[in-house]
Amino acid sequence: MKPRQQRMLAVGLTVAGIAIAALLTLQAFKENMMFFVEISEVEKGNYPDDRNFRVGGLVVEGSVQRAPGDLTVAFDLTDLTSKLTVNYAGILPDLFREGQGIVAHGRLNDSGTFIADEVLAKHDENYMPPEVADSLAKAAAAQEAISKQDEK
Amino acid sequence: MWKFFHKLASPPHFYQFAGKVVPWFAFTAIACIGYGGYAGLFVAPADYQQGDAFRIIYVHVPAAYLSMMGYSIMAISAGIGLIWRIKLSHAVTAAAAPLGAWFTFLALATGSIWGKPMWGTWWEWGDPRLTSELLLLFLYIGYMALRASIDDIAKADKASAVLALVGAVNVPIIHYSVEWWSSLHQGPTLVREGGPGMVSDMLYPLLAMILGFTFLFGALLLGRVRTEVLFRERRAKWVREMLLDDGGTT
């Protein structure tokens, strides 16, 4: 083998070796790399009970209850299969609204309610003006009405 | 084709060639960023969720893209430098590092400014996208620190090239972090199945900004490589002749 080919092999093996090492490490720490726990995983008991953790899900439509006079708020989170009630006292981000994806940090109490000390809002990867969003929502509603009629 | 590359790898030819190219790159960058900046701020409609706050995307996305592109350029030129022993290649790696670090800083800073009003936080430790991008900044800084600690240029080239190669594993991790793991950061908008998730009035200014930032990076990089080449070849005959020539005419 020529020296240049030897160097090529050395560089190639180094990069491949590092990539495999990184892949194995990330695979081993997969659980810890997750920023938040899904609601259905919480229901199954797959969450750390000795420390605070984050849950992520969608705010259930019509579930937000604000206490009059202070910042206390209660709402349900869902991942479309399971539900979890969250209590929080503090300032909510601007994007917090019903149907929005949010991430809450805190822990479960004994009655299975999530006591949050921080609530963050996620936003999706779609960008459009309000008019387009409106017409998309209308189109989706019309589609739903049609499919419901078909079912009947 | 090969002849062109062989010629380009020789420092005097590269110095001349890059000197001619830089103004064109700079001009294209100004034109694209001028259009993209204006259209992004004044023509593109406000977002249905984020209102006008989404407009920081016109700096954030190009900066983040170039932070990863900069490191990819470094890793490739480091590999070429190690395998083919091309000095110019090492000069490119060395010149790209501070630029990449600044674009990474810009991506982190604009992301943080965007995160506060939208997500409700400046920074979240443990978020895979945020953490891997911060790691990229540390890799750039580590590369520069390693170079600075070795006086002999040839030795510094070799040692830092290995670091540049090893760190390259982080680039795909940043890109796929939002798909592999749950994250506060949303998924990709531009490169995804089903086409970009943006209306064209918002999309075209963003593409113009990405193109403009890329040419800006190119112009700055070529300019920095020229300086690097000049320093490394300061005792070479062609530099002396060029400077004497220039001194005679101006």
Interface residues (C-beta under 8 A of the other chain):
Chain A: R4 R7 M8 V11 T14 V15 I18 A19 A22 L26 K30 M33 M34 F35 F36 E38 G56 I91 L92 P93 D94 L95 F96 V103 E118 V119 L120 A121 K122 H123 D124 E125 N126 Y127 M128 P129 P130 V132 A133 D134
Chain B: P45 A46 D47 Y48 Q49 Q50 F54 I57 G79 L82 I83 W84 P117 M118 W119 G120 T121 E124 G126 D127 P128 V162 L165 V166 A168 V169 I173 W180 W181 S182 S183 L184 Q186 G187 P188 T189 R192 G197 M198 V199 D201 M202
